[in-house]
Amino acid sequence: MGLQARIARVVREGQEVELPVEQVQVGDEVIVRPGEKIPVDGVVLSGSTSVDESMITGESLPVEKDISDPLIGATINQQSLLRMRNDQSGSRHGACQYHSHGRASARLQGSNPAAC
């Protein structure tokens, strides 16, 4: 089971289009509705919400997000519509970065978590 969303809503030429997350480009404006996974790393352009980052960071409480705050891909937007700007290539989203760190730690501890 992958953590990352498979589809992203991207604004292209003024229109909202759904694309595979691998096709989201650095700098794209992405729309995330309440209850959806944040598809890529980025920053909030408009809107404010709480984000469930527990699957990635282990933080048990939702984290409040507002304009210019960073967002981690694969976390869950809980409350309201967000417009965000992607700042990572599709293959190196936050979930992979956290997961890679977890794999390195696990190797040191002798376990073998699944690949991102």
PyMOL commands that set and color helices and strands:
alter all, ss='L'
color gray80, all
select helices_A, chain A and resi 21-23+54-57+90-92+94-109
alter helices_A, ss='H'
color red, helices_A
select strands_A, chain A and resi 7-12+15-20+29-32+42-46+49-52+63-65+70-71+76-77+82-86
alter strands_A, ss='S'
color yellow, strands_A
deselect
rebuild
show_as cartoon
